[in-house]
Amino acid sequence: QSALTQPPSASGSPGQSVTISCAGTSSDIGGYDFVSWYQQHPGKAPKLLIYEVSKRPSGVPDRFSGSKSGNTASLTVSGLQAEDEADYYCSSYAGSKYLVFGGGTKLTVL
Amino acid sequence: QITLKESGPTLVKPTQTLTLTCTFSGFSLSTDRVAVGWIRQTPGKALEWLALTCCDDDKRFNPSLKSRLNITQDTSKNVVVLTMTNMDPVDTATYYCAHFPIHGGHRFDYWGQGTLVTVSS
């Protein structure tokens, strides 16, 4: 069982927005602004999408945005495109446990 | 250009020790403020952080696996080695190594392609 809780699936139509949640505790998400999000297409390695809650690495479209409220982080994908269909994972610094991941959310573009 | 690549056995027997090598380029563990970490992904797709090694050979381990893990680095060869003892079928997973900037968000920003390790007799 993963340390961070994500919904197993999410979906949306092209052009719509979808938000994926990632629930943790005060020992991880709630305690630090070190939440990251990764995108993984089938057969590929994860790719960094968001770090430090809301920062985007160079090359990541601004359709991807991150936020945090209390012990829950969120990833929003705006203007859904077919290529956004993938698995998404959250991660957080967790103090003594150092790094924890969520169980992943499969995003389907309808 | 930062690249990482994992190598090692594809099949190990239960109770054996797994040794995986991460060969990287485009950065230096001895001069850059970066670390190399290992993450695995089970067939059910969950990601699990395993270990991290940094400058000055600083090491961090997942507390739940710490007793079975070791991580070493050879800065002259740009190699990081992960060993995991007493392998079990539940350790069957794809193992990734990844680049981890020390200053900046506790994130893995470059990943290797991964290597699938199956534990079976």
Interface residues (C-beta under 8 A of the other chain):
Chain A: S2 F34 S36 Y38 A45 P46 K47 L48 Y51 E52 K55 P57 D87 Y89 S91 S92 Y93 S96 K97 Y98 L99 V100 F101 G102 G103 G104
Chain B: G37 I39 K45 A46 L47 E48 W49 L52 R60 N62 P63 Y96 G104 G105 H106 R107 F108 D109 W111 G112 Q113 G114
